[in-house]
Amino acid sequence: MPDGATPAYDALVIGAGVVGCAVAYELARGGRRVVVVDSGPAAGAGSTSASSAIVRFTYSTHIGVATSWESLRGWRDWSGHLDASPTEPLARYHRTGGLLLEAPGLPLRLMADLMSTLGVPYELWDAEELARRMPALDPGRYHPPKAVADPHFGDDARGTVGGCWTPDAGFVDDPALAAQNLMAAAQRHGAAFRFRSRVVEVVGDGDRVSGVVLDDGSTVEAPVVVNAAGPASYLVNDIAGVLGDFTVQTRPLRQEVHHLPSPEDFRLGSGMHPFVADPDLGTYFRAAPGDGLLVGGMEPECDPFDWLDDPERYDPNPTSEVYEAQTLRVARRLPSVRVPGRPVGIAGVYDVTDDWTPIYDRTSRPGFYVAIGTSGNQFKNAPVIGLLLRELIDAVESGADHDATPVEVALPRTGVRVSLGAYSRRRAINSESTFSVLG
């Protein structure tokens, strides 16, 4: 940029998924001139569109519970959060309740204590209460999860399980639309969006970033750049040359989500249609609009991880192997479900950290920030992620040494203060993480 010239934008966000759009919205309504660039065709068209969009509070860290509880209020008042017009089509939150079943090693008591501290309603159920409240579910204990080919896959239950019930949990019915809602809200505050535009270089004025070069050869100037590129975030970090002091790394992981016909005793409107996280069998499932059941996996040890070298080169179609593993486990927990012979569903890519906890941080390169490693569990926090990044950027750009003294943020709806040091790129691996999509 020539001496004395003014950059075209105050901030540039790489990635127009739900996280990138949330960051763009908060930066724009905070007064910055913002541009978002994305290699895809539309907001939310990447990994966001494959999200199960579950909103839950059963985390094993204080900040995990606090941010998800704060975000619930944003989803409940999505129109108000966006300052949307009455006629704008909006994603909608469905309050179904959520059930997390017991499993060895799951810190259920810790999660309950954290929810108690933060005022999140919950109930701990034993197997008898589970059977009474949710008769459609088999309360058997089958742990550990087993591969379908394992000769013990069909063994009888060895005991029973209870779980933790959170009545305010639920899901958002259209994750891609939620990202588009955030894009529209950012545009109302002047943000610009450029699609089918891939970042090939992060340029700088000395060490500090000054913008990016796109694959069409054009340069977009901005003194603040935020990497929210999802599964491609590690590639962007490599281009920017900032990975040297990261102690927590990210990798792209292919994941499948399948659709089954929902049994009559587990449909929206049936009176019993919660989100169920089942680490005992290694799956999760929830009812979906249109009498469907959405099924995913919780990364049990018996299932191989499908790590990708290139986050854009993968098969988007479900495979018979993963379909069988996930749906036949669900059929053990929900015996009334019917499992068709052919898989129906989609495959997406998660941006996974070593401990399944995100990185919302500055980097060693001045002006370059990251909102990455969302690991399939951060969609729910879209109403608050943008605020966390805006507060971080405002503080660091004003001279704060976030690495030495982590920025604290007062969450506006609940009043809880959280330290963003929990999301540091330089943190120790979080030993309290559940190391799965549960985060």
ChimeraX attribute file (.defattr): number of C-alpha atoms within 10 A of each C-alpha:
attribute: neighborCount
match mode: 1-to-1
recipient: residues
	/A:1	14
	/A:2	6
	/A:3	5
	/A:4	6
	/A:5	7
	/A:6	12
	/A:7	16
	/A:8	15
	/A:9	18
	/A:10	20
	/A:11	25
	/A:12	31
	/A:13	27
	/A:14	29
	/A:15	34
	/A:16	33
	/A:17	30
	/A:18	35
	/A:19	29
	/A:20	31
	/A:21	33
	/A:22	29
	/A:23	31
	/A:24	37
	/A:25	28
	/A:26	25
	/A:27	27
	/A:28	24
	/A:29	18
	/A:30	14
	/A:31	11
	/A:32	18
	/A:33	20
	/A:34	28
	/A:35	25
	/A:36	26
	/A:37	24
	/A:38	25
	/A:39	18
	/A:40	17
	/A:41	13
	/A:42	18
	/A:43	29
	/A:44	27
	/A:45	19
	/A:46	25
	/A:47	22
	/A:48	26
	/A:49	20
	/A:50	23
	/A:51	26
	/A:52	24
	/A:53	22
	/A:54	23
	/A:55	28
	/A:56	27
	/A:57	28
	/A:58	29
	/A:59	23
	/A:60	25
	/A:61	19
	/A:62	18
	/A:63	18
	/A:64	22
	/A:65	22
	/A:66	24
	/A:67	24
	/A:68	24
	/A:69	26
	/A:70	21
	/A:71	26
	/A:72	25
	/A:73	15
	/A:74	21
	/A:75	23
	/A:76	15
	/A:77	15
	/A:78	21
	/A:79	19
	/A:80	11
	/A:81	14
	/A:82	19
	/A:83	11
	/A:84	17
	/A:85	11
	/A:86	8
	/A:87	6
	/A:88	10
	/A:89	13
	/A:90	20
	/A:91	19
	/A:92	18
	/A:93	21
	/A:94	19
	/A:95	18
	/A:96	22
	/A:97	20
	/A:98	26
	/A:99	26
	/A:100	24
	/A:101	26
	/A:102	23
	/A:103	20
	/A:104	10
	/A:105	8
	/A:106	17
	/A:107	16
	/A:108	20
	/A:109	12
	/A:110	16
	/A:111	20
	/A:112	24
	/A:113	14
	/A:114	22
	/A:115	23
	/A:116	12
	/A:117	12
	/A:118	15
	/A:119	12
	/A:120	18
	/A:121	14
	/A:122	20
	/A:123	12
	/A:124	17
	/A:125	20
	/A:126	16
	/A:127	19
	/A:128	13
	/A:129	14
	/A:130	23
	/A:131	16
	/A:132	11
	/A:133	12
	/A:134	17
	/A:135	13
	/A:136	20
	/A:137	20
	/A:138	19
	/A:139	24
	/A:140	18
	/A:141	20
	/A:142	24
	/A:143	17
	/A:144	16
	/A:145	21
	/A:146	20
	/A:147	20
	/A:148	18
	/A:149	9
	/A:150	10
	/A:151	9
	/A:152	10
	/A:153	15
	/A:154	14
	/A:155	8
	/A:156	10
	/A:157	14
	/A:158	10
	/A:159	11
	/A:160	15
	/A:161	22
	/A:162	21
	/A:163	22
	/A:164	22
	/A:165	23
	/A:166	24
	/A:167	17
	/A:168	18
	/A:169	25
	/A:170	24
	/A:171	25
	/A:172	23
	/A:173	18
	/A:174	18
	/A:175	26
	/A:176	23
	/A:177	21
	/A:178	29
	/A:179	28
	/A:180	23
	/A:181	26
	/A:182	31
	/A:183	28
	/A:184	20
	/A:185	25
	/A:186	26
	/A:187	19
	/A:188	16
	/A:189	19
	/A:190	17
	/A:191	24
	/A:192	19
	/A:193	22
	/A:194	18
	/A:195	15
	/A:196	13
	/A:197	20
	/A:198	18
	/A:199	23
	/A:200	16
	/A:201	17
	/A:202	22
	/A:203	20
	/A:204	19
	/A:205	10
	/A:206	9
	/A:207	11
	/A:208	15
	/A:209	20
	/A:210	25
	/A:211	27
	/A:212	24
	/A:213	17
	/A:214	19
	/A:215	14
	/A:216	11
	/A:217	11
	/A:218	11
	/A:219	17
	/A:220	19
	/A:221	24
	/A:222	25
	/A:223	21
	/A:224	21
	/A:225	25
	/A:226	25
	/A:227	22
	/A:228	29
	/A:229	29
	/A:230	31
	/A:231	29
	/A:232	22
	/A:233	23
	/A:234	22
	/A:235	17
	/A:236	22
	/A:237	19
	/A:238	13
	/A:239	15
	/A:240	20
	/A:241	13
	/A:242	18
	/A:243	18
	/A:244	10
	/A:245	10
	/A:246	15
	/A:247	13
	/A:248	22
	/A:249	17
	/A:250	25
	/A:251	24
	/A:252	25
	/A:253	21
	/A:254	21
	/A:255	24
	/A:256	21
	/A:257	25
	/A:258	22
	/A:259	22
	/A:260	21
	/A:261	18
	/A:262	24
	/A:263	18
	/A:264	15
	/A:265	18
	/A:266	25
	/A:267	21
	/A:268	21
	/A:269	13
	/A:270	10
	/A:271	11
	/A:272	18
	/A:273	25
	/A:274	24
	/A:275	26
	/A:276	22
	/A:277	24
	/A:278	22
	/A:279	25
	/A:280	23
	/A:281	26
	/A:282	26
	/A:283	23
	/A:284	26
	/A:285	26
	/A:286	25
	/A:287	27
	/A:288	23
	/A:289	13
	/A:290	10
	/A:291	15
	/A:292	17
	/A:293	21
	/A:294	20
	/A:295	23
	/A:296	25
	/A:297	27
	/A:298	21
	/A:299	18
	/A:300	19
	/A:301	12
	/A:302	14
	/A:303	17
	/A:304	10
	/A:305	12
	/A:306	12
	/A:307	15
	/A:308	15
	/A:309	11
	/A:310	13
	/A:311	21
	/A:312	14
	/A:313	8
	/A:314	14
	/A:315	11
	/A:316	16
	/A:317	14
	/A:318	19
	/A:319	17
	/A:320	12
	/A:321	11
	/A:322	21
	/A:323	24
	/A:324	19
	/A:325	22
	/A:326	25
	/A:327	28
	/A:328	21
	/A:329	27
	/A:330	24
	/A:331	15
	/A:332	18
	/A:333	22
	/A:334	21
	/A:335	14
	/A:336	16
	/A:337	21
	/A:338	14
	/A:339	17
	/A:340	12
	/A:341	9
	/A:342	10
	/A:343	20
	/A:344	15
	/A:345	18
	/A:346	18
	/A:347	19
	/A:348	25
	/A:349	28
	/A:350	28
	/A:351	24
	/A:352	27
	/A:353	22
	/A:354	17
	/A:355	21
	/A:356	25
	/A:357	30
	/A:358	26
	/A:359	25
	/A:360	26
	/A:361	27
	/A:362	23
	/A:363	23
	/A:364	16
	/A:365	16
	/A:366	19
	/A:367	22
	/A:368	25
	/A:369	24
	/A:370	24
	/A:371	27
	/A:372	30
	/A:373	31
	/A:374	25
	/A:375	28
	/A:376	28
	/A:377	23
	/A:378	26
	/A:379	25
	/A:380	29
	/A:381	24
	/A:382	24
	/A:383	27
	/A:384	23
	/A:385	23
	/A:386	23
	/A:387	22
	/A:388	24
	/A:389	25
	/A:390	19
	/A:391	19
	/A:392	23
	/A:393	23
	/A:394	13
	/A:395	16
	/A:396	19
	/A:397	14
	/A:398	9
	/A:399	9
	/A:400	15
	/A:401	13
	/A:402	19
	/A:403	18
	/A:404	8
	/A:405	11
	/A:406	20
	/A:407	20
	/A:408	16
	/A:409	17
	/A:410	14
	/A:411	17
	/A:412	11
	/A:413	13
	/A:414	15
	/A:415	11
	/A:416	15
	/A:417	14
	/A:418	19
	/A:419	16
	/A:420	22
	/A:421	19
	/A:422	21
	/A:423	20
	/A:424	23
	/A:425	23
	/A:426	17
	/A:427	14
	/A:428	11
	/A:429	16
	/A:430	17
	/A:431	9
	/A:432	14
	/A:433	19
	/A:434	19
	/A:435	19
	/A:436	19
	/A:437	19
	/A:438	23
	/A:439	22
